[in-house]
Amino acid sequence: MSEHRHALQGWKEEKRSAYLYRNLAQAEAGTPEQALFADLAKAAEQQASIWETELTGTGNLVPARFQPDLRARLVSYMLKYLGARTMRPILSAMKVRGMAIYTQNNNQHLMPATLEDIGQRHHLNGRANLRAAVFGINDGLVSNASLIMGVAGATQGQSQIILISGLAGLLAGAFSMASGEYISVRSQREMFEYQIGLEREELALYPQEEAAELALIYIAKGMNKDEAERVANALIAEPERALDTLAREELGLNPNELGSPWSAAISSFLAFCTGAGIPLLPFLFSTRQPALNGVMTVTALSLFLVGASISLFTGRHALWGGLRMLLIGGMAGLATYFTGHLLGVSLNLP
């Protein structure tokens, strides 16, 4: 019975893929991508027929007609108005292949000519981690500095209340960021692992069909037909490398960059704490107005440095990036200070 359910699920997966490919072909009418998705629809139908053979061979009935589920129909409806490029993340999550052709600046990537060329442009580096750390520090800095200024405006600069509020804001924000990052990365990783698992199974069941699909994608990227088939067939002969390449080219995934939920959560927690802790430092050495002056000084300096650091990822001039972040953070701090002051007056806080 479990084998029957497995085969039936495989049949439904391929039929749903074919349904989505046909809708993608319609959405890309008049473009080179139309032919790619039309061919992928035919390939998915052929793979569904393999599951049909397995079902009938075990004495089970094949559904007379495939009925797309609500999610597939909704995605197809959205495709008509949003386009395939906008829908790429959702389509990838539904195991629609060929989404890698919509990668930004895809045309600037050289096509692989040998097996050694496959995957070379997907190397792992620390740039993304550094970027996440800088933005995490920025979030903690701006949010907690604004909170401290708002409480200072409401309480006339009472140091103990400000310090307690700042610590509460630091912990609440850090745990919130960490838990959100954990859930996000965990969910994404589970989805990716499921998709790669399906790809591994399909590679074992019908390798030649997988090679044909991969060749179609290479052809759509600009490789000539004979060369695309040669590279695809050579890849399929090496299962582990084939799985890695299929995940990258068909699903748009990098198996080496699925991410660790705990690592993401801890990094997010520490980055937020670092940024949120900066405005609290003056209250460890002073009180009331001198401490508030210190908060504004260290926060302004930190905002400028963070803005200058962000310019490394945006390509903007460091001075402009620093001044822009200082202006945005300063406006947020002033807004919360005066809002807190008005609330303090209206509520007659001490």
SEMI-603252 format. One record per residue: residue number from 1; residue in one letter; y, x, z of N, C-alpha, C in turn. Coordinates in steps of 0.02 Angstrom, whole numbers, plus 32768, in hexadecimal, padded with zeros to 4 digits. Example, Ala and Ser with C-alpha at 12.3 -4.5 7.8 and 13.67 -1.06 7.14 Angstrom:
REM residues 2
1,A,7EE4,8294,8186,7F1F,8267,8186,7F5B,8294,8186
2,S,7F90,8282,8162,7FCB,82AC,8165,8002,8285,818A
This chain:
REM residues 350
1,M,7FC4,802A,8000,8000,8000,8000,803F,802B,8000
2,S,803E,8063,8027,8078,808E,8029,8085,80AF,7FE5
3,E,804E,80C1,7FC2,8055,80DE,7F7F,8074,80AC,7F4E
4,H,805F,806D,7F56,807B,8038,7F2C,80C6,8031,7F38
5,R,80DB,8030,7F77,8122,802A,7F88,8149,8066,7F6D
6,H,812A,80A1,7F72,814B,80DE,7F5A,8155,80DB,7F0E
7,A,8121,80C6,7EEA,8127,80C2,7EA1,8159,808C,7E8D
8,L,8158,8054,7EB1,8186,801D,7EA1,81CE,8033,7EAE
9,Q,81D8,8059,7EE4,821C,8073,7EF3,8232,80A3,7EBD
10,G,8205,80CE,7EA5,8216,80FC,7E70,8229,80D7,7E30
11,W,8204,80A1,7E21,8213,8078,7DE6,8258,8059,7DEC
12,K,8267,803E,7E27,82A9,801F,7E32,82E2,8052,7E2C
13,E,82D6,808E,7E47,8309,80C2,7E44,831A,80D3,7DFC
14,E,82E6,80DC,7DD2,82F2,80EF,7D8D,8311,80B5,7D65
15,K,82FB,8078,7D73,8318,803F,7D50,8362,8035,7D63
16,R,8371,8041,7DA2,83B7,803C,7DB8,83E0,8073,7D97
17,S,83C4,80AF,7D92,83E7,80E6,7D70,83F5,80D4,7D28
18,A,83C3,80B8,7D06,83CD,80A5,7CC0,8404,8071,7CB9
19,Y,8404,8041,7CE7,8437,800D,7CE7,847D,802B,7CEF
20,L,8484,805A,7D1E,84C5,807A,7D29,84D9,80A7,7CEF
21,Y,84A8,80C9,7CD1,84B8,80F4,7C98,84D3,80CA,7C5E
22,R,84B4,8090,7C53,84CC,8065,7C1C,8514,804E,7C29
23,N,8523,803F,7C67,8567,802A,7C78,8597,8065,7C73
24,L,8580,80A1,7C84,85A9,80DD,7C7C,85B7,80E9,7C32
25,A,8585,80E1,7C09,858E,80EA,7BC0,85C3,80B9,7BA6
26,Q,85C1,807C,7BBE,85F4,804B,7BA9,8639,805F,7BC2
27,A,863C,8078,7C00,867D,808C,7C1D,869A,80C9,7BF8
28,E,866D,80F3,7BDB,8683,812F,7BB8,8680,8126,7B6C
29,A,8684,80E7,7B56,8680,80D9,7B0E,86B4,8101,7AE7
30,G,869F,8121,7AB1,86CC,8147,7A88,86D5,818F,7A9D
31,T,86B1,81A5,7AD1,86B6,81EA,7AE9,8673,820D,7AE0
32,P,8671,8250,7AE3,8631,8274,7ADE,8601,8261,7B17
33,E,861D,824C,7B50,85F3,823B,7B89,85CA,81FC,7B7C
34,Q,85E1,81D1,7B4D,85BD,8194,7B3F,8575,81A4,7B28
35,A,856E,81D3,7AFB,852C,81E5,7AE1,8500,8202,7B19
36,L,851F,822B,7B45,84F9,8249,7B7C,84DB,8213,7BA8
37,F,8504,81E2,7BBD,84EB,81AF,7BEB,84BB,817F,7BC8
38,A,84C4,8174,7B88,8495,814B,7B63,8450,816D,7B61
39,D,8451,81AE,7B55,8411,81D4,7B54,83F2,81D6,7B99
40,L,841B,81DD,7BCE,8401,81DE,7C12,83E3,819B,7C24
41,A,8400,8164,7C0A,83E4,8122,7C16,839E,811D,7BF7
42,K,8396,8138,7BBB,8354,8137,7B9A,8322,8162,7BC2
43,A,833A,819C,7BDA,830E,81C7,7C02,82F8,81A5,7C42
44,A,8327,8181,7C63,8316,815D,7CA0,82E3,8126,7C92
45,E,82EA,8104,7C5A,82B9,80D0,7C48,8274,80EF,7C3C
46,Q,8272,812A,7C1E,8232,814C,7C13,8212,815F,7C55
47,Q,823B,8176,7C84,8220,8189,7CC5,8209,814B,7CEC
48,A,822D,8113,7CE2,8217,80D5,7D02,81D3,80C0,7CE6
49,S,81C7,80CD,7CA5,8186,80BB,7C87,814D,80E4,7CA5
50,I,815D,8121,7CBC,812A,814A,7CDE,8115,8129,7D1F
51,W,8146,810F,7D44,8137,80EB,7D82,8110,80AA,7D72
52,E,8121,808A,7D3B,80FD,804E,7D27,80B3,805D,7D1C
53,T,80A7,8095,7CFA,8062,80A9,7CED,803C,80B4,7D2E
54,E,805D,80D4,7D5E,803E,80E0,7D9F,8030,809F,7DC4
55,L,805F,8070,7DBF,8056,802F,7DE0,801B,8009,7DC1
56,T,801A,8004,7D7F,7FE4,7FDF,7D5E,7FA1,8003,7D66
57,G,7FA2,8045,7D6A,7F65,806B,7D72,7F44,805F,7DB5
58,T,7F6A,804B,7DE6,7F4F,803C,7E29,7F44,7FF1,7E33
59,G,7F4B,7FCC,7DFC,7F3E,7F84,7E01,7F77,7F5B,7E1B
60,N,7FB3,7F76,7E1C,7FED,7F51,7E35,8017,7F36,7DFB
61,L,8038,7F00,7E08,8062,7EE1,7DD5,80A7,7F02,7DD3
62,V,80C1,7F09,7D96,8105,7F22,7D8D,8134,7EE5,7D89
63,P,816D,7EE7,7DAB,819B,7EAE,7DA7,81AC,7E9E,7D5E
64,A,81AC,7E5D,7D4E,81B8,7E48,7D09,81FD,7E5B,7CF1
65,R,822D,7E5E,7D20,8272,7E6C,7D0C,8295,7E90,7D45
66,F,82BB,7EC3,7D32,82E2,7EE8,7D65,8323,7EC3,7D73
67,Q,8330,7EB9,7DB3,836E,7E99,7DC8,8397,7ECB,7DF0
68,P,83D0,7EE3,7DD5,83F8,7F13,7DFB,8410,7EF6,7E3D
69,D,8412,7F1F,7E70,8428,7F07,7EB1,8474,7EFE,7EB3
70,L,848D,7EE3,7EE9,84D4,7ED4,7EEF,84FF,7F12,7EE9
71,R,84E7,7F49,7F08,850E,7F87,7F06,8516,7FA0,7EBF
72,A,84DF,7FA0,7E99,84E1,7FB8,7E53,8510,7F8C,7E29
73,R,850D,7F4A,7E34,8539,7F1E,7E0D,8582,7F28,7E20
74,L,858F,7F34,7E60,85D4,7F40,7E77,85EF,7F80,7E59
75,V,85C6,7FB5,7E5A,85DC,7FF6,7E3F,85E8,7FEF,7DF4
76,S,85BE,7FCB,7DD0,85C7,7FC0,7D89,8608,7F9B,7D7B
77,Y,8617,7F6A,7DA5,8656,7F44,7D9D,8692,7F72,7DA8
78,M,868F,7F9D,7DDB,86C6,7FCA,7DEA,86CF,7FFE,7DB3
79,L,8698,8011,7D93,869B,8042,7D5C,86CA,802B,7D24
80,K,86CA,7FEB,7D17,86F2,7FD0,7CE0,873D,7FDB,7CEB
81,Y,8751,7FDC,7D2B,8799,7FDF,7D3B,87AF,8023,7D56
82,L,8781,8047,7D75,8794,8087,7D94,877F,80C3,7D6A
83,G,874C,80BB,7D41,8735,80F3,7D19,8702,811E,7D3C
84,A,86DB,8144,7D15,86A4,816C,7D30,86BD,81A5,7D5C
85,R,86F4,81C4,7D49,870C,81FD,7D6F,8720,81E9,7DB6
86,T,8742,81B0,7DBD,8755,8198,7DFF,8718,8184,7E28
87,M,86E6,8169,7E07,86AA,8151,7E29,8676,8187,7E34
88,R,8686,81C5,7E22,8655,81FB,7E24,8632,8202,7E68
89,P,8656,8202,7EA2,8632,820B,7EE2,8600,81D3,7EEF
90,I,8612,8196,7EDF,85E5,815D,7EEB,85A9,8161,7EBD
91,L,85B5,8172,7E7E,857E,8177,7E4E,854E,81B0,7E61
92,S,8569,81E7,7E79,853F,821F,7E90,8513,8209,7ECA
93,A,8531,81E2,7EF8,850B,81CA,7F32,84D2,819C,7F1D
94,M,84D9,817C,7EE3,84A5,814F,7ECA,8475,8174,7E9B
95,K,8478,81B6,7E9D,844C,81E1,7E76,8454,81D6,7E2B
96,V,8491,81CD,7E16,84A1,81CB,7DCE,84AE,8213,7DB8
97,R,8488,822A,7D88,848D,826F,7D73,84C6,8279,7D41
98,G,84D7,82B8,7D37,850A,82C8,7D05,8550,82C7,7D21
99,M,8559,82B9,7D62,859C,82B4,7D7E,85BF,82F8,7D80
100,A,8598,832E,7D7A,85B6,8371,7D7B,85E6,837B,7D40
101,I,85DF,8354,7D0B,860C,835D,7CD1,8653,8347,7CE2
102,Y,865C,8322,7D19,869F,830D,7D2D,86BE,833B,7D60
103,T,869D,8373,7D6F,86BA,83A4,7D9C,86FB,83BD,7D81
104,Q,872E,83C3,7DAD,8770,83D8,7D96,876C,841C,7D74
105,N,8791,8421,7D3C,8793,845F,7D15,874E,8474,7CFC
106,N,8724,8442,7CF1,86E0,8451,7CDC,86DE,8478,7C9A
107,N,870E,8469,7C6E,870E,848A,7C2D,871D,84D4,7C31
108,Q,8737,84E9,7C6A,8747,8530,7C72,870B,8558,7C89
109,H,86D4,8537,7C9A,8699,855A,7CB2,866F,856F,7C77
110,L,8657,85AC,7C78,862C,85C4,7C43,85E7,85A4,7C48
111,M,85CB,8592,7C10,8588,8576,7C10,8556,85AE,7C1C
112,P,851E,859F,7C3F,84EC,85D3,7C4B,84C7,85E5,7C0B
113,A,84BE,8625,7C01,8499,863C,7BC6,8454,8656,7BD9
114,T,844B,866A,7C18,840B,8682,7C30,83FE,8662,7C74
115,L,83C0,866C,7C8C,83AF,8651,7CCE,83D9,8671,7D05
116,E,83EC,86B0,7CFC,8414,86D1,7D2F,845A,86B4,7D34
117,D,8471,8694,7CFE,84B4,8677,7CFF,84B7,8635,7D25
118,I,847D,8615,7D2D,847C,85D4,7D4D,8492,85DA,7D95
119,G,84C3,85B1,7DA9,84D8,85AD,7DEE,8508,85E3,7E03
120,Q,851C,8610,7DD5,8548,8647,7DE9,858D,862F,7DFF
121,R,85A4,85F7,7DE3,85E6,85DF,7DF6,85E6,85B6,7E35
122,H,85AA,85AE,7E55,85A5,8585,7E91,859E,85B1,7ECF
123,H,85BA,85EE,7ECE,85B0,861B,7F06,85D4,8600,7F44
124,L,85B9,8612,7F7E,85D4,85FB,7FBE,8605,862E,7FD8
125,N,863F,8617,7FF0,866E,8644,800F,868E,8621,804A
126,G,86B8,8645,8070,86D6,862A,80AC,8718,8607,80A1
127,R,872C,85FE,8062,876E,85E1,8055,8772,859A,806F
128,A,873E,8571,8063,8740,852C,807A,8742,8528,80C5
129,N,871C,8553,80E8,871C,8553,8130,8760,8567,814C
130,L,877F,8599,812D,87C1,85AF,8143,87F4,8577,813A
131,R,87F0,8556,8101,881E,851F,80F3,8817,84E8,8127
132,A,87D8,84D6,8137,87CB,84A1,8169,87E7,84B5,81AD
133,A,87DF,84F6,81BF,87F8,850D,81FF,8844,8508,8203
134,V,8866,851C,81CD,88B0,8519,81CC,88C8,84D1,81D3
135,F,88A9,84A4,81AE,88BE,845E,81B2,88AC,843F,81F5
136,G,8874,8455,8213,8862,843C,8255,8895,8451,828A
137,I,88AB,8490,8286,88DE,84A9,82B4,891F,8482,82AA
138,N,8930,8475,826B,896D,8450,825C,896A,8409,8279
139,D,8931,83E8,8273,892A,83A4,828F,8935,83A5,82DA
140,G,8914,83D4,82FC,891C,83D8,8345,8962,83E8,835A
141,L,8982,8415,8336,89C6,842B,8347,89F7,83F1,8340
142,V,89F7,83D0,8306,8A27,839B,82FA,8A1C,835F,8328
143,S,89DD,834A,832F,89CF,830E,8357,89DE,8319,83A1
144,N,89CA,8352,83BD,89D5,835C,8404,8A1E,836D,8414
145,A,8A3E,8392,83E7,8A86,83A0,83F2,8AAE,835F,83F0
146,S,8A9C,8332,83C2,8ABE,82F2,83BE,8AB1,82C9,83FD
147,L,8A73,82CA,8415,8A62,82A6,8452,8A8A,82C0,848E
148,I,8A8D,8302,8494,8AB1,8320,84CC,8AFB,830E,84C8
149,M,8B18,8310,848D,8B5E,82FF,8486,8B6A,82B5,8496
150,G,8B3C,828A,8482,8B43,8243,8491,8B3F,8236,84DB
151,V,8B10,8255,84FE,8B0A,824C,8546,8B47,826B,8569
152,A,8B5F,82A4,8551,8B9A,82C3,856F,8BD7,8296,8568
153,G,8BDE,8275,852F,8C16,8246,8526,8C11,820A,8554
154,A,8BD4,81F4,8562,8BCB,81B9,858C,8BD0,81C8,85D6
155,T,8BC0,8205,85EC,8BBD,8215,8633,8BF4,8245,864A
156,Q,8C24,8251,861E,8C5B,827E,862F,8C42,82C5,8640
157,G,8C0E,82D9,861D,8BF7,831E,8623,8BCF,832E,8661
158,Q,8BAD,82FE,867F,8B84,830C,86BA,8B46,8335,86A6
159,S,8B44,8371,86BF,8B13,83A2,86A7,8ACB,838D,86B2
160,Q,8ABB,8374,86ED,8A75,8362,86FC,8A5C,832C,86CE
161,I,8A84,82F9,86C4,8A70,82C2,8698,8A67,82DB,8650
162,I,8A96,8305,863B,8A92,8320,85F7,8A54,834B,85EE
163,L,8A46,8375,8620,8A0C,83A1,861C,89CA,8379,861A
164,I,89C6,8346,8646,898A,831D,8647,8982,82F7,8605
165,S,89B9,82DC,85EC,89B6,82B8,85AC,89A2,82E7,8574
166,G,89BD,8323,8574,89AD,8353,8540,8964,8367,8541
167,L,8949,8372,857E,8902,8383,8584,88D6,8349,856E
168,A,88EA,830D,8580,88C4,82D2,856B,88C6,82CB,851F
169,G,8900,82D6,8501,8906,82D3,84B9,88DC,8308,8497
170,L,88DB,8344,84B4,88B3,837B,8498,8869,8368,8498
171,L,884F,8351,84D2,8808,8342,84D7,87F6,8305,84AD
172,A,881F,82D1,84B0,8810,8294,8489,880F,82A4,843E
173,G,8841,82C8,8427,8845,82D9,83E0,880C,8306,83CA
174,A,87FC,8339,83F4,87C7,8368,83E1,8783,8346,83DE
175,F,8774,831C,8410,8734,82FA,8410,8730,82C7,83D7
176,S,8769,82A7,83C9,876A,8276,8392,875E,829A,8350
177,M,8781,82D2,8345,8778,82F7,8307,8731,8311,8300
178,A,8715,832B,8338,86D2,8348,8336,869E,8312,8328
179,S,86A2,82D9,834A,8671,82A4,833F,8677,8288,82F8
180,G,86B4,827F,82E0,86BD,8266,829C,86A2,8297,8268
181,E,86AD,82D8,8273,8694,830A,8244,8648,830D,8246
182,Y,862B,8307,8282,85E2,8308,8287,85C3,82CF,8260
183,I,85DD,8292,826B,85C2,8257,824A,85C9,825D,81FE
184,S,8604,8275,81E9,8612,827C,81A2,85E1,82AD,8180
185,V,85DB,82E8,819D,85B0,831B,817F,8567,8308,8185
186,R,8553,82EA,81BE,850D,82D5,81C7,84FA,82A1,8192
187,S,8526,8270,8188,8518,823B,8157,8515,8258,8111
188,Q,8544,8285,8101,8544,82A4,80BF,8506,82CE,80B4
189,R,84F3,82F4,80E8,84B8,831E,80E1,8478,82F5,80D7
190,E,8472,82BD,80FC,8438,8292,80F4,8434,8276,80AD
191,M,846E,8263,8093,846F,8249,804E,845A,827F,801D
192,F,8475,82BC,8025,8464,82F2,7FF8,841A,8304,7FFD
193,E,8400,8307,803A,83B9,8318,8043,838C,82E5,8023
194,Y,83A0,82A5,8028,8379,8270,8008,8379,8278,7FBC
195,Q,83B3,8286,7FA0,83B9,828E,7F58,8391,82CA,7F3F
196,I,8396,8302,7F64,8372,833E,7F50,8327,8333,7F57
197,G,8313,830D,7F8B,82CC,82FD,7F93,82B2,82D4,7F58
198,L,82D8,82A3,7F41,82C4,827D,7F06,82BF,82A9,7EC9
199,E,82F0,82D7,7EC2,82EF,8305,7E88,82B2,8331,7E8B
200,R,829F,8349,7EC6,8263,8373,7ECC,8224,834C,7EB7
201,E,8220,830E,7ECD,81E6,82E5,7EBB,81E3,82D8,7E70
202,E,821C,82C8,7E52,821E,82BA,7E0B,820E,82F8,7DE2
203,L,8224,8332,7DFC,8215,8370,7DD9,81C9,837D,7DD8
204,A,81A7,836A,7E0E,815F,8373,7E11,813A,8340,7DE6
205,L,8155,8303,7DE2,8133,82CD,7DBE,813C,82D2,7D72
206,Y,817A,82DE,7D5D,8186,82E1,7D14,81B9,8318,7D04
207,P,81A1,8357,7D05,81CE,8390,7CF9,81EE,8391,7CB4
208,Q,81C9,837C,7C80,81E4,837F,7C3D,821E,834E,7C34
209,E,8217,8314,7C53,824D,82E2,7C50,828B,82FC,7C74
210,E,8281,831F,7CAC,82B9,833C,7CD1,82DA,8373,7CA7
211,A,82B2,839A,7C84,82CD,83CE,7C58,82F7,83AF,7C20
212,A,82E0,8377,7C05,8305,8356,7BD0,8348,833C,7BE9
213,E,8349,8321,7C26,8388,8308,7C43,83B9,8342,7C4F
214,L,839E,8379,7C69,83C9,83B3,7C75,83E6,83CE,7C34
215,A,83BD,83CF,7BFF,83D5,83E6,7BBE,840D,83B9,7BA5
216,L,8407,8378,7BAF,843C,8349,7B9A,847E,835A,7BBC
217,I,847A,836A,7BFC,84B7,837A,7C21,84D6,83BB,7C07
218,Y,84AD,83ED,7BF8,84C8,842B,7BDC,84E7,8420,7B98
219,I,84C7,83F5,7B70,84E3,83E5,7B2E,8527,83C4,7B35
220,A,852C,8396,7B66,856C,8374,7B72,85A2,83A5,7B88
221,K,858E,83DC,7BA6,85BE,840E,7BBD,85D1,8440,7B87
222,G,85B0,843B,7B4D,85C4,8465,7B15,8590,8495,7AFB
223,M,8555,8497,7B1B,8521,84C5,7B03,84FE,84A6,7AC6
224,N,84E9,84D0,7A96,84C6,84B4,7A5D,8481,849C,7A71
225,K,8465,846E,7A4B,8428,844B,7A5E,83ED,847A,7A6A
226,D,83E1,84A9,7A3C,83A8,84D5,7A43,83AD,8501,7A81
227,E,83EA,851B,7A8C,83F3,8547,7AC6,83ED,851F,7B07
228,A,8408,84E2,7B07,8403,84B8,7B43,83BA,84A9,7B54
229,E,8392,8499,7B22,834C,848B,7B2E,8326,84C9,7B45
230,R,8339,8503,7B29,8317,8541,7B3D,8325,8551,7B86
231,V,8365,854D,7B9A,8377,855B,7BE0,8357,8529,7C0F
232,A,8359,84E9,7BFD,833E,84B5,7C28,82F2,84BE,7C31
233,N,82CF,84CB,7BFB,8286,84D5,7BFF,8274,8512,7C28
234,A,829C,8547,7C20,828F,8585,7C47,829A,8578,7C91
235,L,82CC,8550,7CA1,82DA,8540,7CE7,82A2,8517,7D06
236,I,8289,84E5,7CE2,8256,84BA,7CFD,8216,84E1,7D0D
237,A,820D,8519,7CEB,81D1,8543,7CF8,81D4,8564,7D3C
238,E,820F,8567,7D5C,8216,8584,7D9E,822D,854C,7DCD
239,P,81FF,852B,7DF1,8210,84EE,7E16,824A,84F4,7E47
240,E,824C,852A,7E6E,8282,852F,7EA0,82C6,8537,7E7F
241,R,82C9,8562,7E4D,8308,856A,7E29,831A,852B,7E03
242,A,82E7,850A,7DE9,82F3,84CB,7DC5,8311,8496,7DF4
243,L,82F6,8491,7E30,830F,845F,7E60,8357,846E,7E72
244,D,8367,84AE,7E7C,83AB,84C2,7E8D,83DB,84AF,7E54
245,T,83C6,84BD,7E16,83F1,84AF,7DDD,83F7,8464,7DD0
246,L,83C1,843F,7DD7,83C3,83F7,7DCD,83F2,83D7,7E00
247,A,83F0,83EF,7E3D,841D,83D4,7E71,8466,83E1,7E5F
248,R,8474,841C,7E44,84B8,842E,7E32,84D0,8408,7DF4
249,E,84A7,840B,7DC0,84BE,83F2,7D7F,84B5,83A6,7D77
250,E,847F,838B,7D93,8474,8343,7D8B,8497,831B,7DC2
251,L,8495,8335,7E00,84B0,8310,7E38,84F5,8328,7E4D
252,G,8509,8363,7E36,8549,837F,7E4A,8549,8398,7E91
253,L,850D,83AD,7EAA,8506,83C4,7EEF,84F7,840F,7EF0
254,N,850B,842F,7F27,84F8,8475,7F31,84CA,8477,7F6E
255,P,8489,8482,7F65,845A,8481,7F9D,846B,84B3,7FD4
256,N,8490,84E8,7FC3,84A3,851A,7FF4,84E0,8507,801D
257,E,8500,84CF,800B,853D,84BC,802D,853A,8475,8048
258,L,84FF,8461,8061,84F8,841E,807D,851E,8418,80BF
259,G,8526,844E,80E2,854F,844D,811F,8526,843C,815C
260,S,8539,845A,8195,8519,844C,81D5,8546,841D,81FD
261,P,852C,83E2,8213,8556,83B4,823A,8570,83D3,827A
262,W,8545,83F8,829D,855B,8416,82DC,858F,844D,82D0
263,S,8585,8475,829C,85B6,84A9,828C,85F9,848A,827B
264,A,85F7,8454,8253,8636,8432,8240,8658,8414,827C
265,A,8631,83F6,82A9,864E,83D6,82E5,866D,840A,8313
266,I,8649,8440,831F,8663,8474,834C,86A1,8495,832F
267,S,869F,84A4,82EE,86D9,84C3,82CD,8715,8495,82D1
268,S,870A,8455,82C4,8741,8425,82C8,875D,8420,830E
269,F,8730,841F,833F,8745,841B,8386,8770,8458,8399
270,L,8758,8493,8387,877C,84D0,839A,87BF,84D6,8375
271,A,87C0,84C3,8335,87FF,84C7,830F,8833,8498,832B
272,F,881E,845B,833B,884D,842A,8357,8866,8442,839B
273,C,8839,845B,83C5,884D,8474,8407,887F,84AD,8401
274,T,8874,84D8,83D1,88A2,8511,83C7,88E8,84F8,83B7
275,G,88EC,84C9,8387,892E,84AF,8375,894D,8486,83AD
276,A,8924,845A,83CC,893F,842E,8400,8951,8454,8440
277,G,8933,848E,844A,8941,84B5,8487,8983,84DB,8483
278,I,899B,84E8,8447,89D9,850F,8440,8A15,84EE,8462
279,P,8A22,84AD,8458,8A5C,848E,8479,8A55,848A,84C5
280,L,8A19,8493,84E0,8A0F,848F,8528,8A1E,84D2,854B
281,L,8A1E,8508,8526,8A26,854A,8544,8A65,8552,856F
282,P,8A9F,853A,8558,8ADC,8543,8581,8AD7,8523,85C6
283,F,8AB0,84EC,85CC,8AAB,84CB,860C,8A7F,84F1,863E
284,L,8A5C,8524,8626,8A36,854F,8653,8A62,8583,8675
285,F,8A9E,858C,865A,8ACA,85C0,8674,8B0E,85A5,868C
286,S,8B1D,8567,867C,8B5E,854C,868F,8B59,8501,8698
287,T,8B91,84E1,86A9,8B92,8498,86B3,8BD1,847A,8694
288,R,8BD0,8438,868E,8C08,8410,8677,8C2A,842C,8638
289,Q,8C6C,8432,8639,8C90,8443,85FC,8C7F,8487,85E0
290,P,8C78,84BB,860A,8C62,84FB,85EE,8C1F,84F6,85CA
291,A,8BF1,84CE,85E7,8BB0,84C7,85C7,8BB6,84A1,8585
292,L,8BE1,846D,8584,8BEB,8448,8546,8C0A,8474,8510
293,N,8C39,849E,8524,8C57,84CD,84F4,8C20,84FC,84D9
294,G,8BF4,8510,8505,8BBC,853B,84EF,8B8E,8517,84C0
295,V,8B81,84D6,84CE,8B57,84AF,84A1,8B75,84AC,845B
296,M,8BB6,849E,8458,8BD6,849A,8416,8BD5,84DC,83F2
297,T,8BDD,8513,8417,8BDE,8555,83F8,8B9A,8569,83DC
298,V,8B66,8565,8407,8B23,857A,83F1,8B08,854B,83BB
299,T,8B19,850A,83C1,8B01,84DA,8390,8B22,84E6,834C
300,A,8B63,84F3,834D,8B87,8501,830F,8B6C,853F,82ED
301,L,8B61,8574,8314,8B46,85B2,82F8,8B00,85A6,82DC
302,S,8AD7,8582,8302,8A92,8575,82EC,8A91,854A,82AE
303,L,8ABD,8517,82AB,8AC0,84ED,8270,8AD1,8515,8232
304,F,8B00,8542,823A,8B13,856C,8201,8AD9,8598,81EA
305,L,8AB6,85B6,821A,8A7E,85E2,8209,8A45,85BB,81E9
306,V,8A37,857F,8203,8A02,8556,81E6,8A14,8541,819F
307,G,8A53,852C,8196,8A6A,8519,8153,8A66,8553,8122
308,A,8A77,858E,8139,8A72,85C9,810E,8A29,85D8,80FE
309,S,89FC,85CD,812E,89B4,85D8,8122,8999,85A6,80F0
310,I,89AF,8568,80F5,8997,8534,80C7,89AB,8545,807F
311,S,89E3,8569,8077,89F9,857B,8034,89C6,85A8,8010
312,L,899A,85C9,8037,8966,85F1,8019,8936,85C6,7FEF
313,F,892E,8587,8003,8900,855B,7FE1,8923,8530,7FAD
314,T,8964,8527,7FB3,8989,84FE,7F83,89AA,8526,7F4C
315,G,89B1,8568,7F56,89D1,8592,7F24,8A1D,8591,7F28
316,R,8A38,856C,7F59,8A81,8569,7F61,8A9B,85A8,7F84
317,H,8ADD,85B1,7F82,8AFC,85EA,7FA4,8AF4,85E0,7FEF
318,A,8AE3,8616,8012,8AD6,8613,805A,8B14,85FB,8080
319,L,8B4F,8612,806D,8B8C,85FE,8090,8B98,85B3,808A
320,W,8B90,8599,804D,8B99,8551,8042,8B64,852A,8069
321,G,8B26,8542,8068,8AF0,851F,808C,8AFE,851D,80D6
322,G,8B17,8555,80F2,8B26,8557,813A,8B60,852A,814C
323,L,8B95,852A,8124,8BCF,8500,8132,8BBE,84B6,812B
324,R,8B95,84A6,80FA,8B82,8460,80F1,8B5A,8446,812C
325,M,8B2A,846E,8144,8B02,845A,817E,8B2D,8455,81BC
326,L,8B5E,8483,81C3,8B8B,8481,81FC,8BB5,8441,81FB
327,L,8BCC,842E,81BF,8BF4,83F1,81B9,8BCB,83B3,81C9
328,I,8B8E,83AF,81AE,8B64,8374,81B9,8B50,836F,8203
329,G,8B3A,83A7,8220,8B27,83A6,8267,8B62,8398,8294
330,G,8B9C,83B5,8282,8BD8,83A9,82AB,8BED,8360,82AA
331,M,8BE9,8341,8270,8BFB,82FA,826B,8BCA,82CF,8294
332,A,8B8A,82E1,8291,8B59,82BB,82B9,8B66,82C2,8303
333,G,8B77,82FF,831A,8B86,830A,8360,8BC5,82E5,8377
334,L,8BF9,82E8,834E,8C37,82C4,835F,8C2C,8279,8361
335,A,8C06,825F,8331,8BFA,8217,832F,8BD5,8200,836D
336,T,8BA2,8224,8382,8B7D,8210,83BD,8BA5,821B,83FD
337,Y,8BD0,824E,83FE,8BFA,825A,843A,8C2A,821F,8445
338,F,8C4D,820B,8410,8C7D,81D5,8417,8C5B,8191,8422
339,T,8C20,8189,8404,8BF9,814C,8411,8BE3,8149,8459
340,G,8BCA,8182,8472,8BB7,8185,84B9,8BF2,817A,84E7
341,H,8C2B,8196,84D5,8C67,818D,84FF,8C7C,8144,8502
342,L,8C7B,8122,84CA,8C8D,80DA,84C8,8C5C,80B1,84F1
343,L,8C1B,80C2,84EC,8BEA,809E,8514,8BF3,80AC,855E
344,G,8C02,80EB,856E,8C0D,80FC,85B4,8C47,80D7,85D2
345,V,8C7D,80D1,85AC,8CB8,80AC,85C4,8CA9,8062,85CB
346,S,8C88,8046,8598,8C7B,7FFE,859A,8C49,7FEA,85D0
347,L,8C1B,8017,85E0,8BE9,800A,8614,8BFE,8024,8658
348,N,8C39,8044,8659,8C55,805F,8698,8C25,8090,86B9
349,L,8C0B,80BE,868E,8BDE,80F0,86A9,8C06,8125,86CE
350,P,8BE8,8144,8703,8C0C,8178,8729,8C16,81B7,8700
